[in-house]
C-alpha cells in the first residue's frame, strides 16, 4: 500500500462519514415529516367531512 493509496483511502472514509452525517439527519427529518403528514391526514379529512 503506497502513500497515495493511504491518502485516497483516508479521503474516501472521511467523505463517507461526511455524507452519512449529512444525510442521516435529513432522512430522519423526512421520516418525521412523512409520519406527521400520514397521522394528520385522517384528522384533516375528518374535520372537512364534518
TORDREN-665689 format. One record per atom (N, C-alpha, C): x, y, z; atom name; residue number from 1; residue in three letters. Coordinates in pm, whole numbers, plus 50000, padded with zeros to 5 digits. Last residue first. Layout:
REM residues N
     x     y     z atom seq type
     X     Y     Z   CA NUM  ALA
...
END
This chain:
REM residues 50
     x     y     z atom seq type
 43308 51672 50847    N  50  UNK
 43214 51719 50949   CA  50  UNK
 43205 51870 50949    C  50  UNK
 43500 51664 50646    N  49  UNK
 43372 51597 50625   CA  49  UNK
 43267 51647 50723    C  49  UNK
 43711 51802 50762    N  48  UNK
 43648 51857 50642   CA  48  UNK
 43512 51793 50620    C  48  UNK
 43780 51634 50970    N  47  UNK
 43728 51767 51005   CA  47  UNK
 43660 51830 50883    C  47  UNK
 43873 51420 50821    N  46  UNK
 43759 51400 50910   CA  46  UNK
 43696 51535 50945    C  46  UNK
 44093 51526 50697    N  45  UNK
 43982 51484 50613   CA  45  UNK
 43857 51466 50698    C  45  UNK
 44248 51573 50927    N  44  UNK
 44212 51686 50841   CA  44  UNK
 44093 51648 50752    C  44  UNK
 44277 51316 51034    N  43  UNK
 44211 51418 51114   CA  43  UNK
 44166 51535 51027    C  43  UNK
 44415 51181 50827    N  42  UNK
 44281 51137 50866   CA  42  UNK
 44207 51245 50946    C  42  UNK
 44661 51345 50817    N  41  UNK
 44568 51336 50704   CA  41  UNK
 44428 51289 50747    C  41  UNK
 44833 51321 51028    N  40  UNK
 44750 51441 51022   CA  40  UNK
 44642 51430 50916    C  40  UNK
 44974 51089 50982    N  39  UNK
 44890 51095 51101   CA  39  UNK
 44794 51213 51095    C  39  UNK
 45104 51163 50745    N  38  UNK
 45017 51046 50745   CA  38  UNK
 44922 51050 50865    C  38  UNK
 45253 51383 50833    N  37  UNK
 45151 51401 50727   CA  37  UNK
 45052 51285 50729    C  37  UNK
 45420 51261 51024    N  36  UNK
 45328 51369 51064   CA  36  UNK
 45218 51389 50961    C  36  UNK
 45560 51084 50860    N  35  UNK
 45475 51030 50966   CA  35  UNK
 45374 51136 51010    C  35  UNK
 45695 51274 50702    N  34  UNK
 45603 51178 50639   CA  34  UNK
 45507 51122 50743    C  34  UNK
 45849 51400 50900    N  33  UNK
 45752 51477 50821   CA  33  UNK
 45649 51385 50758    C  33  UNK
 46010 51188 50986    N  32  UNK
 45918 51252 51081   CA  32  UNK
 45810 51331 51007    C  32  UNK
 46151 51143 50748    N  31  UNK
 46068 51037 50803   CA  31  UNK
 45966 51095 50900    C  31  UNK
 46290 51383 50723    N  30  UNK
 46193 51346 50620   CA  30  UNK
 46099 51238 50672    C  30  UNK
 46452 51361 50951    N  29  UNK
 46356 51471 50941   CA  29  UNK
 46248 51437 50838    C  29  UNK
 46604 51135 50879    N  28  UNK
 46520 51131 50999   CA  28  UNK
 46414 51240 50994    C  28  UNK
 46733 51236 50652    N  27  UNK
 46645 51120 50638   CA  27  UNK
 46552 51110 50758    C  27  UNK
 46883 51441 50768    N  26  UNK
 46782 51474 50666   CA  26  UNK
 46683 51359 50649    C  26  UNK
 47056 51296 50937    N  25  UNK
 46955 51386 50994   CA  25  UNK
 46846 51422 50893    C  25  UNK
 47191 51147 50723    N  24  UNK
 47119 51081 50831   CA  24  UNK
 47017 51173 50896    C  24  UNK
 47328 51313 50546    N  23  UNK
 47203 51252 50502   CA  23  UNK
 47124 51188 50615    C  23  UNK
 47557 51402 50685    N  22  UNK
 47464 51499 50625   CA  22  UNK
 47328 51436 50598    C  22  UNK
 47684 51176 50772    N  21  UNK
 47650 51277 50871   CA  21  UNK
 47551 51379 50817    C  21  UNK
 47728 51052 50527    N  20  UNK
 47637 50989 50623   CA  20  UNK
 47592 51091 50728    C  20  UNK
 47913 51235 50421    N  19  UNK
 47785 51212 50353   CA  19  UNK
 47684 51150 50449    C  19  UNK
 48121 51208 50610    N  18  UNK
 48057 51338 50587   CA  18  UNK
 47921 51320 50523    C  18  UNK
 48188 50941 50581    N  17  UNK
 48142 50989 50713   CA  17  UNK
 48068 51121 50696    C  17  UNK
 48271 50941 50316    N  16  UNK
 48155 50861 50354   CA  16  UNK
 48100 50906 50488    C  16  UNK
 48494 51114 50337    N  15  UNK
 48382 51151 50251   CA  15  UNK
 48256 51073 50290    C  15  UNK
 48663 50970 50505    N  14  UNK
 48613 51100 50551   CA  14  UNK
 48491 51142 50469    C  14  UNK
 48711 50751 50334    N  13  UNK
 48645 50730 50464   CA  13  UNK
 48585 50861 50514    C  13  UNK
 48842 50883 50124    N  12  UNK
 48719 50810 50097   CA  12  UNK
 48641 50788 50227    C  12  UNK
 49068 50981 50253    N  11  UNK
 48971 51076 50196   CA  11  UNK
 48837 51007 50170    C  11  UNK
 49189 50736 50314    N  10  UNK
 49151 50828 50421   CA  10  UNK
 49046 50928 50371    C  10  UNK
 49239 50636 50059    N   9  UNK
 49150 50562 50148   CA   9  UNK
 49101 50653 50261    C   9  UNK
 49419 50832 49968    N   8  UNK
 49292 50813 49898   CA   8  UNK
 49192 50740 49987    C   8  UNK
 49631 50791 50146    N   7  UNK
 49563 50920 50143   CA   7  UNK
 49426 50907 50078    C   7  UNK
 49699 50528 50075    N   6  UNK
 49656 50557 50211   CA   6  UNK
 49580 50690 50216    C   6  UNK
 49777 50562 49811    N   5  UNK
 49662 50476 49841   CA   5  UNK
 49608 50505 49980    C   5  UNK
 50001 50721 49847    N   4  UNK
 49886 50776 49775   CA   4  UNK
 49760 50693 49803    C   4  UNK
 50173 50544 49972    N   3  UNK
 50126 50661 50047   CA   3  UNK
 50002 50722 49980    C   3  UNK
 50075 50203 49896    N   2  UNK
 50159 50322 49885   CA   2  UNK
 50098 50437 49965    C   2  UNK
 50085 49881 50000    N   1  UNK
 50000 50000 50000   CA   1  UNK
 50089 50124 50000    C   1  UNK
END
